[in-house]
Amino acid sequence: MTSYQSELGGRSNVAEELAESQRSISIAEFFEKNKHMLGFDSGARGLVTAVKEAVDNALDATEEAGILPDIYVGIKEEGDYYRVIVEDNGPGITKEQLPKVFGKLLYGSRFHVREQKRGQQGIGISAAVLYSQLTSGKPAMITSRTEGESAAQYFELIIDTDTNEPEISVDTTTTWDRPHGTRIELEMEANMRARQQLHDYIKHTAVVNPHARIEFEEPREQLKFERVTDQLPAETEEIRPHPHGIELGSLIKLLDETASHSISGFLQDEFTRVGQKTADSIITAFVDRHFGREMSWRPPERSAVETAVTDAVTNKSEEATAAFAQRIGTVLTERDRVAHHELVDIVANAAEHVRSESNATFGTAAQKTTAGAVWSVLTDDIESDLSRIVDDTTTSRKDAETIDGMARRIAVKFEDVERHRLQKETVASFVARAAEQTETHDGTTFGETAQENVVSGIWSVCRSVPDDPPKVRAVERDRDTASELLGAMRETDILAPPTDCLAPITETLVEEGLRKEFDADFYAATTRDAEVHGGDPFIVEAGIAYGGDIKSEGRIDVLRFANRVPLVYQRGACATADVIQDINWRNYNLDQPGGSGTPNGPAVVMIHVASTNVPFTSESKDAIANVPEIEHEIELALRSAARELKRYLKKRRTLEQRQRKRNVIADILPTMADKLADMTERESLAIEDSLARIMNNVLIERTVDNDAVRLVVTNHSDSVADLALTDIVSVDPGDIEDATVVEMDGEWFVKWDPSVRSGEQAVIEYDVNGNASFDISVEGIEPEKLSINA
Ligand SMILES: Nc1ncnc2c1ncn2[C@@H]1O[C@H](COP(=O)(O)OP(=O)(O)OP(=O)(O)O)[C@@H](O)[C@H]1O
């Protein structure tokens, strides 16, 4: 860079020279220099990112069109380069859109849409095109066919980085065996060092997209994932922003763009979950913030009110004045408290009342004078009113002197407040100042909680004013007013956003996905209810697989997904990692050396965040940002799945203890039985029967007497046993009462599902002709709780 340091003193020249070298930077130029931001920081990573961007788009496009995805991913070595091919059976892209979709960064259909999609930014696939042209010098080759078109479009293009526009070198038609869809071929400088991540991405994509058929071919390996369901994910709906999640800048932009004039219309038109009632509540809170509320005071004696009115009114007959004064006195003193605007109303209504009764008129000027006079009486002794509020709202016993001191000091501050109309912060500042003065002058502290209580006490008797809220244009023009509206929106209770814009994987499929991928002993899954962050709804799901073939050494594996896309990089920078490390996994019976960090053991944890806008840490969408609302939900989802794991592990431990006990008894019992038989010269005991009784087990016994077979279930446990028994018999047992018999390949499957209560027996009997063999299997009970003598 040119140095201007020697040109001391000639600052204006430096500025001019600098000005000459300043020019705008095209987005494509920017990303050309900052490839890492988009996940193209190395050849190994570039390959994974290119595949990921193209496959995510393929899945989005097919699902949007209601088509079950059929995707081919190929990676081929081409001399020093690699060629990435991704093909889908989606709706295809029109000839007009195609060059921009692939040849222009920040061009896409999802950026402005509040709906759960894999793609968000309109940058992914064009970034892959940019990376490919940068490293290989070759254009992107794209084939696309829309439904019903006789031929497919074929384009070769690069991105002109100066203009961020596509530069088309080939534009022709071609034949293609797919009736509709898109195929993209990119050549790039790359290597297969990230083979593991690539495989993980493809495998895990298949896990959370069981409706997709994915074929994957790379130089060394070929993988095929058949679809396991014909059910497309639930269709998602686009939604408007939620009032709780919007920022001030976005609110002002919406105010600028809306066609509504009133705030009520604006709120109902532009936001989700805002109907007339919610809009009214927001507006009340907005008016409170914008105009303030008016303090209401306890009415004085009726006679004082009447005297004030009589003294204030001139030029009216005595009779009419008395009627006017009486009316005001009656209505006012019937009220618990009265604020300034209420007083004005009371006076106006009294004037109307007197006019209808006696034809005497009290015009606007008379009403104003009257209201002024009554207001003086009403606010004559606000100190004792405030004293009562301070006393009622402070729980710890403050002495009367402190209470009165506070009340007196707050009351003084009302003197300068017109109509006693003020914002809550002003009330708070009055109270804080009064507390300060009380401490200085009386030496008594009035703590923060006590101050807050007094503020709430005063604010709760302040009345909302009837003024109309400002119109949309006025709010949009004034940042402070817009901020007041935003505060009101955030403070109002509003239903959580609808979730039809989200398509969670669902508990069943999370569990099934884990089953497909891991041979474990135990699985648990949770799908949380929707929550909001930044105006966008989101749902967190979590799953745990434990035991079985999962490796037990080292840290547990964590599978992360965002909008059904596996996240394979930046594990440590992800909100999921922070949440996992902060949980005390020892509480859930997992090994966690030192009591913090990722736990050890034979477990895999899966976390899915679905949102209309997943907050990623960067444009490469590798890691979820630390948004507190999302972290909280991740924690709750994980804890819920972990609780099930804990229950399972506890039960397993109990069963293991039970098994150990059984083994010990089973060792001793035969010896004891033999000894006893010897001594008593009786037949030896049926060991299994005794064992079952000692262990409180369910006992299954078969006896065969000549051809008669008797199968008995005795329940020694203290709960009902619902069993599913299958006895495979080598000869035809004929029909059996209470059981079904199915013949298969010369064997008879006797199926019996007895439900046996504690302490009871169930029996079936059948005949076999000749020498039969039996093989029994039992389901519906843990093996540790079962004794079989059959
Ligand atoms: N295979 C495809 N079939 C149909 N349309 C596609 C396909 N690939 C991309 N598109 C269209 O091109 C647009 C741009 O895709 P791109 O990958 O650049 O961005 P995105 O998917 O919207 O967001 P992100 O940058 O987060 O990936 C998409 O929004 C979509 O409208």
The ligand as an SDF file (V2000), in Angstrom:
LIG
                    3D

 31 33  0  0  0  0  0  0  0  0999 V2000
  -31.2320  -27.9240   -7.1820 N   0  0  0  0  0  0  0  0  0  0  0  0
  -32.0190  -26.8430   -7.2100 C   0  0  0  0  0  0  0  0  0  0  0  0
  -33.2860  -26.9320   -7.6840 N   0  0  0  0  0  0  0  0  0  0  0  0
  -34.0980  -25.8450   -7.6890 C   0  0  0  0  0  0  0  0  0  0  0  0
  -33.7500  -24.6220   -7.2490 N   0  0  0  0  0  0  0  0  0  0  0  0
  -32.5090  -24.4620   -6.7670 C   0  0  0  0  0  0  0  0  0  0  0  0
  -31.5830  -25.5490   -6.7340 C   0  0  0  0  0  0  0  0  0  0  0  0
  -30.4270  -25.0890   -6.2070 N   0  0  0  0  0  0  0  0  0  0  0  0
  -30.6330  -23.7900   -5.9280 C   0  0  0  0  0  0  0  0  0  0  0  0
  -31.8760  -23.3980   -6.2580 N   0  0  0  0  0  0  0  0  0  0  0  0
  -32.4470  -22.0310   -6.1150 C   0  0  0  0  0  0  0  0  0  0  0  0
  -31.3390  -21.1690   -6.0640 O   0  0  0  0  0  0  0  0  0  0  0  0
  -31.3480  -20.3430   -4.9230 C   0  0  0  0  0  0  0  0  0  0  0  0
  -29.9450  -20.0240   -4.5000 C   0  0  0  0  0  0  0  0  0  0  0  0
  -29.3110  -21.1550   -3.9300 O   0  0  0  0  0  0  0  0  0  0  0  0
  -28.1480  -20.9430   -2.9180 P   0  0  0  0  0  0  0  0  0  0  0  0
  -27.5690  -22.2530   -2.5270 O   0  0  0  0  0  0  0  0  0  0  0  0
  -27.1710  -19.9660   -3.4870 O   0  0  0  0  0  0  0  0  0  0  0  0
  -28.8380  -20.2190   -1.6890 O   0  0  0  0  0  0  0  0  0  0  0  0
  -29.8920  -20.7640   -0.6310 P   0  0  0  0  0  0  0  0  0  0  0  0
  -29.9790  -22.2400   -0.6960 O   0  0  0  0  0  0  0  0  0  0  0  0
  -31.1620  -20.0000   -0.8310 O   0  0  0  0  0  0  0  0  0  0  0  0
  -29.2380  -20.2490    0.7380 O   0  0  0  0  0  0  0  0  0  0  0  0
  -27.8000  -20.6390    1.4020 P   0  0  0  0  0  0  0  0  0  0  0  0
  -26.8450  -19.6240    0.9420 O   0  0  0  0  0  0  0  0  0  0  0  0
  -28.0780  -20.5110    2.8570 O   0  0  0  0  0  0  0  0  0  0  0  0
  -27.4710  -22.0190    0.9520 O   0  0  0  0  0  0  0  0  0  0  0  0
  -32.1800  -21.0740   -3.9270 C   0  0  0  0  0  0  0  0  0  0  0  0
  -32.7830  -20.1720   -3.0100 O   0  0  0  0  0  0  0  0  0  0  0  0
  -33.2120  -21.7870   -4.8230 C   0  0  0  0  0  0  0  0  0  0  0  0
  -34.2710  -20.8950   -5.1070 O   0  0  0  0  0  0  0  0  0  0  0  0
  1  2  1  0
  2  3  1  0
  2  7  2  0
  3  4  2  0
  4  5  1  0
  5  6  2  0
  6  7  1  0
  6 10  1  0
  7  8  1  0
  8  9  2  0
  9 10  1  0
 10 11  1  0
 11 12  1  0
 11 30  1  0
 12 13  1  0
 13 14  1  0
 13 28  1  0
 14 15  1  0
 15 16  1  0
 16 17  2  0
 16 18  1  0
 16 19  1  0
 19 20  1  0
 20 21  2  0
 20 22  1  0
 20 23  1  0
 23 24  1  0
 24 25  2  0
 24 26  1  0
 24 27  1  0
 28 29  1  0
 28 30  1  0
 30 31  1  0
M  END
$$$$
